Amino acid sequence: MDKNKNDAISKYMSYVLRHHPQDIQLILDNEGWVDVDKLVENARKYGGRDFTVEDVFHIVKTNAKQRFALSEDNKRIRANQGHSVEVYLNLPAVKPPEFLYHGTAERFLDAITKEGLKPMNRHDVHLSFNTETALSVGQRHGTPAILRVKALEMFEKGYEFKCTANNVWLTEHVPTQFFERIALQPKKGM
């Protein structure tokens, strides 16, 4: 599958599986799952999108960010995280590493330093296990800024963390006393 088509289908799947399943008459179950066949059928019927079940399997397998998961029998699909629609991912609470990272844009720092990290239109704050991923996320929104979150300290004070199948860490809120901005490292050779 060509990269442009792959990217377009992946973005569309994110849109409907995370935010707007109703746009193509999809009903996600409580954990965000929907039949793969129904996704393909409804995307064609109501969304004017033409892709196949094989295209969906290819995207799940090759997507660098591993945004989607298939059920064990490969009949159902869901987004791993990032939902703005009500779903319960049924992830266990786990002990985080000492530090996790959050990528954002410089323009959001004033609000973040006053209110902490909040989920905004999602269910949870998304955290990365490394600065590279956080930088990639921050760059999508403008001039990037990286925050180091004292995850283990938060956990020890009773905050809950969950980790998705694609290693995105989730928590409900990060108060200001548990993070600090860190300097971006210049790329080698610059």
CORGI-V239689 format. One record per backbone hydrogen bond with DSSP energy under -0.5 kcal/mol. NH is the residue of the N-H (numbers start at 1). CO is the residue of the C=O. Records with the same first field share a line. If there is no record, write none. Layout:
BEGIN
NH: CO, CO
END
This chain:
BEGIN
6: 2
7: 3
8: 4
9: 5
10: 6
11: 7
12: 8
13: 9
14: 10
15: 11
16: 12
17: 13
18: 14
19: 14, 15
20: 15
23: 20
24: 21
25: 22
26: 21
28: 26
29: 33
32: 29
34: 77
36: 75
39: 35
40: 36
41: 37
42: 38
43: 39
44: 40
45: 41
46: 42
47: 42, 43
48: 44
49: 43
51: 49
56: 52
57: 53
58: 54
59: 55
60: 56
61: 57
62: 58
63: 59
66: 63
69: 78
71: 76
74: 71
77: 34
78: 69
80: 67
84: 18
85: 18
87: 85
88: 30
89: 87
94: 161
100: 149
101: 128
102: 147
104: 145
106: 143
108: 105
109: 106
112: 108
113: 109
114: 110
115: 111
116: 112
117: 174
118: 116
119: 172
122: 119
123: 83
125: 171
127: 169
128: 101
134: 130
135: 131
136: 132
137: 133
138: 134
139: 135
140: 136, 137
141: 138
142: 139
145: 104
146: 182
147: 102
148: 180
149: 100, 147
150: 178
151: 149
152: 98
154: 150
155: 151
156: 152
157: 153, 154
158: 155
159: 154
162: 170
163: 92
164: 168
167: 164
169: 127, 167
170: 162
171: 125
174: 117
175: 173
178: 175
179: 176
180: 148
182: 146
190: 187
END
